[in-house]
């Protein structure tokens, strides 16, 4: 039983680390907005 408890604690700590990393990314990383232009070939716009 103690090994099961250690495994569950390990899984909980790993989940907490992953959650903390995702939270830190959302708080501290700001994406830089930029303009995007995509060329569409005329064959796709006017199929004949």
SVG drawing of the C-alpha trace seen along z (x, -y; Angstrom):
<svg xmlns="http://www.w3.org/2000/svg" viewBox="-16 -44 23 46">
<polyline fill="none" stroke="black" stroke-width="0.4" points="0.0,0.0 2.8,-2.5 4.1,-2.2 0.6,-3.0 0.4,-6.1 3.9,-7.2 2.8,-6.6 -0.4,-8.7 1.6,-11.5 4.1,-11.4 1.2,-11.7 -0.3,-14.6 3.0,-16.4 3.6,-15.9 0.1,-17.2 0.8,-20.2 4.0,-21.0 2.3,-20.7 -0.6,-22.9 1.9,-25.5 3.9,-25.5 0.7,-26.1 -0.4,-28.8 3.0,-30.5 2.9,-30.5 -0.5,-32.1 0.5,-34.8 4.1,-35.7 4.1,-35.1 2.4,-37.8 2.1,-37.0 3.0,-39.7 0.2,-40.5 1.2,-40.9 -0.5,-41.2 -0.8,-38.1 -1.5,-38.0 -2.2,-34.8 -2.2,-34.6 -5.0,-32.6 -4.5,-31.3 -7.1,-32.4 -7.7,-28.8 -9.2,-28.2 -11.2,-31.4 -12.7,-31.0 -12.8,-27.3 -13.8,-26.7"/>
</svg>
